[in-house]
């Protein structure tokens, strides 16, 4: 195992992860560096509005393209790669339009159900925000497929810088009700614009006509919308339930405290998780095709490395979390540290399991992933509903801790099973070749 770990560190995999991690680390550093300023410009209740907006978008965005965007990375043929990019854009546009129509017909009911009155006119910005988010994601997968990791890194940096600058600028100007959402929107548009500028010539060469060829490609990769998109949607609902239920049942200030606490721990690690996930899915697909027996040890070694990394900040925050939050973000944010300390064990397990979960797509085990995600939604909804019965935020978060430990421990067990029983003929791309 030691020799394998040395090979990982010296391999192209490690170099590619390093390139992506540099950009993501810089982006997260910008977010963390600007956070002490932002938390002194915006109150916890205003931070809660941003958390709710991004949670609603995040619940739908990863599935809007039917997960055809993720298939771009593992496509075996260049023709499929280009067609999948166009297909993902078409599906995202159609789904975003459907969401807008649903918004028109049921806006009052949804706003009341989610207690989302604080979003105001931003409720109507959700469908176009979804479309741009999905388009940018498709282009990021396209860049990953071409191994343009430096581009992905630079886009992440630009989005962070632009978003933070706009958020702080509007806060200083006094536009505190909308400043954070405007900042997130401008940063997203900037990232999409860079991808379009770089791939403009390529995009013009791709056939955007939804003809027989695109339809055949859609059928070859049908597992992605049938199992990937539907279960990704369930997974995103599961991830968004804490914010959605807290918004409904608890003070908005507690929602903001929770959102900041989770972000402070997750953001520094997410640059690793995102970088590892993007490169690991491609590497796992290559190992399935060339050396499937190596994949289990490779995955477990990677997971142990991620666990060691996550335990360092977790230990620091477990001891000094509340005092650090009051010192860094201001006295009004001390409760965020209290909330984070409660959730630390579950966040560590979630980080490790999520970072290596791309093996489901790489090994063709989308059905196993679907089963876990369906179970996760049911267990989370039930557990958090029980948590609301106590009527206080701390009890609710303790229920969330137990639920996530059980679920993400189970996810890693499913990952271990998946990599131990990999078969080349289960790859959807090869099945359709």
C-alpha angles and dihedrals in degrees: 000000000000091000091049090051090052090051090051091053094049097040133099085253091064092046092051092047088049093054092049092042092053092057094042091045091052090048092049091045089056090050093048094044092051094043096082088054094044093049090054092050098043128047123228091257091055090048087053091060091057090046091052093047093049091044093055091047092043091052091063108021101079091055099038093094093048088249088280085125092066090050089064090075097056099035109130096205128058091221090057090048093057094041092050090054092054091042093052090052092050093049092047092051092049094048093046089053090051090051090052091052090049089050090053093051101040107021096122093049094048094045091051093045093051095037085234100150090120090069092067112172091357088080087076092050092065098085096051090041087054092052095050091044091052093046092051090048092051090052091048090054088047090054090048090052089055090044090240091153094152090059092050089050094050093048090054090051093049094048091052095047095047094044094049094045094051093045094051093041093053091044091054089047089056099250092128100146094063104014099100096047091047089051092052091048096050091047091052093049090049092054092049091048092055093053091049092049093051097043097034094115093045092048090053090053094053118094108241095182112118095226138138094292093055091045091052090050090049090054094047090055096037093128089071096064095030096051107003100048098038094047093041087056090051089047092052092049087052091051092047097047096089093058094039094050094042090051089053100044109021138051115285090234090063090051089055092047091050093047093051093045094052091043094053092057099035100042098064089048097040091074087062094042094048094045094046093044094052095047096035093057090055092044092048090052090052092049091050089056098042113018111010093166090065095055099081096052091041092053096045092048090051091049093051090051091051091048092053091050094049095048093064099066090034091060092049094048093045090061104034104016101121096043092046092053092050091048099044104033102026135270093280090065099056091106089062088065090051091052093047094052089057093053101040100103093051093046091055093051091044092052094053097044095044094049093059098034092101087088089083091068093038093052096039094246095133091134091059090050089049092053092052094047092050091050091046092057093050095046094044094048091048095045095047092045086056089049092057090058092072089060098221132095097232093057089047091054092048089056088050090052093055093044094051094046090055095043101045093041085056091047092057090049088054090049091052091051092047096053092045093058102039120152126185093222091064093071108109092212093056092043089060097040 
